[in-house]
Structures are given as structure tokens and as C-alpha cells.
């Protein structure tokens, strides 16, 4: 399939919903689930986090989640079903993102806990994205 056909067959609503799902998972993941552990793993304080430009952080995060969802949609294709989408999302999260994060964290001498928190989010977010994209 050529790129023109690939883009013509995209279900844009599913890409938007998948993007929002990733954004919401991040809010839960880095909030009530692992927020305090994440802050400790990276040495952040409440003051550090309060000094960020939140419209910029949230706006760019949502845009990047959209790019990730669009990319995943192009990889799984229009004929994917829910189970294929879930598996493709999991494999993208575990097989690509988490493994590459692992390499970076080894060279950056980051903690295994920090790796698990960030890689775990990527795996869960991409798995959910894939499921949504495959279902539609």
C-alpha cells in the first residue's frame, strides 16, 4: 500500500481517541499510581514540578501522543482487529520503546525503578492505543 492510500484509510477519530487514552493513562500513571515514586526516582520536588509551563507540557504531550497513535495506526493498518491492535501496541511498547529506554537508562546510569515506571507507562499506553485502533 502506498502512503497516500495509507493516509486516506486512517480512522482519524480512533487516532484522536487513542491519543487521549494515552494522555489519560499518563495522568493516572504519573499521578496516583506512581507519581511519588517517579518523583523520587528522578529527584524531582513538588516545587520543580510546579515551576513547569503546564499548558506547554500538556499541549505538547497531547500532540506527541497523537503522533504516536498515528504512527501505530499506520503500522497496524486498517484491517486490524482488537486483538491484533492490542498485541501490536504491546509489542511496540515492550519490543521497541522499553528496550530502547533500557539502553538509554543503562548509559545514563538511571535506576531500574525509574526504568520500570517509564517503560511500564509506554507499554500500557501503547497497548491501549493499539486496542482502540484495532477495535475501530
Secondary structure, 3 states (H helix, E strand, C coil): CCHHHHHHCCCHHHHHHHHHHHHHHHHHHHHHHCHHHHHHHHCCCHHHHHCCCHHHHHHHHHHHHHHHHHHHHHHHCCCCCHHHHHHHHHHHHHHHHHHHHHHHHHHHCCCHHHHHHHHHHHHHHHHHHHHHHHHC
